[in-house]
Amino acid sequence: RDKSLIEFLFSDVDIGSLGRLSLPRTPLLYENAALLMLEEHCDAWPLLCDTSRFAVVWLEKYLRHYQPLTVKYDDLRLQLESCLSDGHVLILTDCDMKRLAQDKRIRQVLVNQRRFIQSQHPFKLLIQDHEVECSPQFRLFLHTTQLPAHVPHSLAAYANIIKFSLTRDCLEEVFLDRFLEIEKPRIDTERK
């Protein structure tokens, strides 16, 4: 029997848990989810190219037990350093690819991704002009509304680029799920 990527990599229980996170049950989105779920086996932080921002909403649900901090790239100040030292998950959204490729803070984190995955103990990184003691539990997820073709090569070399697009089938399922979520309580009360 032919298996999809997610069926090959994960158990039925793991796949079922994705359904409870409101991810449309389409092959394309399940494959994208599989790539995100395997982050400890990747050599680069994920960069989600998603014009709809649907991936950010789903990612926040998927990572909710880690209590991720979601910050727009333009609003990033001290959050990076605090997440690095405290070992939190940082979801950096709405990144401009040209500015991100030139950002020395982010570049240091991208280049040292393997250290976060393999290290058992805190280590130091030079972020701009000061050292930050980094926790190996830190994880970074980047998001942009730009297409993968607009990612500069200098950034693409250190990122796992995932095009997170919604097809017509995905949109139909999203809208149907939202409709049922809104209308189900009303229908249940009318039955009583």
N, C-alpha and C positions, 0 to 999 in steps of 0.2 A: 504494500500500500504506500502511496506517495504521501509524505508528510510535509506540512508547511514548516517554515523556519522555526516558528514558535513551538509547534508540536514536537519538533526534533530536540529543541533545547530545554524545554520546561515540562513539568508534569501537568496533568489535568487540573490539579489543585491550584497550581500557580496561574494557569490560564483562567480558571474560574474566578480567582481573586481579581484579575484584571476587569472582568465583567462587572464586578461590584464597585469598581472605581469609575464607572460611567464612560469607559472607553468604548466607542462603537466597535462592534464585533465584525470588522472587515479585515480581510487579509493584509491589506497595506498598513493599516494602523497597528495591527498585531506585530507585523515585522518591525516597524519602527519602535514599538514598545520593547520587543526582544532585544534590540540593540541598546536601548537605555538600561534595561535590567542587567545586562552583562558588563556594566561599566568597570568592574574590578578586573576584567580580563582584557580591557582595552588599553592601548598605549597612549591614549589622548582623552582629554575631557570632551564631552559631547557639545557640539554646537548645533542647535536646532534652528533650521531655516523654516520658519512657519509664519506665513502672512496672516493667518487667522487668529493667532495667539491661543489656539486651542491646546497646543502642546504645553504651554505654561500652566493652564488650568489643570490639565491632566497630571502633569508632573508634580504640582503641589499636592494633589490628592494621593498620588503614588508614594510620595516621600513624607506624608503627613506625620508619621511616627518619628521622623528625624527633626521635626519642626523647622523646616527650611526657611531661610530669610530670602524674600524676593525683593530685589532692588532694581530699579531702572538704571541703566548704565550712566545716564546723565546725572543721576542723584547719588552715585557712588562716592562716598567720602571715606570715612573710617571703618565702614562695615567690612571691607575686605580684610583689613588687619585684625579686627575683632573675630571674624569668622575663622581666619587662619589660626589664630592662637587658641580659640575656644573649641575648634574642631567641629564647627557647624557646617551645614549644607547651605551654599549660596547659589541662588538662581538669579543670574544677571540677565535682565530682559532688555529688549529694544536696543540692542547694541548696534552702533554704526560700525560697519566693518573696517573702514579706513582708519577711523580713530582708535578702534580696538587693536588693530595691527600695530599701531604706533605707541600704544599705552605700555610703558615699561613695567608698571605694576603687574598687569595681567600677563605680560610676556614671561616674567619670572615664574609665575604660578604655572603657566602652560608648559614651559620648558621642564619644570621639575615635577610634573604629574606623577611620574613613576615612583618618586620618593614617597609621595603620600600613600600610594597603594602598598608598597613593599616595606615601608618603615614600621617598626614596632614602637619606637620611642620618638619624642618630640625632636625636632631639628630646626636649625636657623636658616632663614632665607633673607637676602638683602632685597627689601622692597623699597624702591626709590632710593632714599638716602639713609635709611635706618634698618637695623636688623629686627626681624620678627621671629619669635619662637613659634614654630608651626606644629600643630597637632596632626598626627597622621589620619585622624578621622575626618578632616576637612574634605569636602567634595564641592566641585564647581560644575554648574550647568549654565551654558551660555545660550542665549536666544536672540535671534534677529528676525526681522520681518523681510529681509532681503533674500534673494534667491542664491543658491549655492554658487552660481557662476560669478557672483559679485564678491565672493570671499577671496581676499588677497592670498597669494601663494605663501607668503611669509606666515600667515595665520593658519592656513589650511594644513601646513606641515605639522602643526601641533594640536590640531582639533579633529575630532571624529564628527564629520559633517553628516547630519541626518536631515533629509528633506521631509518635513512632517506636513504633508498636504492632505487636504480633505477632498475626496472624490464625491460624486453625486450620491453614491450609496452611503458614504459616511455621513453626509449632511442629512440625508433622509433618516438615518438611524438616530442622529443627534436630535433632530427636531421631534421625532416620534418619542424618544426617551424624555425629552423636556415636556412634551404635551402630557404624557402619562404621569410624570412626576407632579405636574400642576393639577391635572384633572382627577387623578385617582382618589385623593381624599374627598373631593366633592361627590364623586360617584358612590363611594363607600357610605357617605352620610345619607345620600338619597335612598340607598337600598335599605337602610335601617329605618 
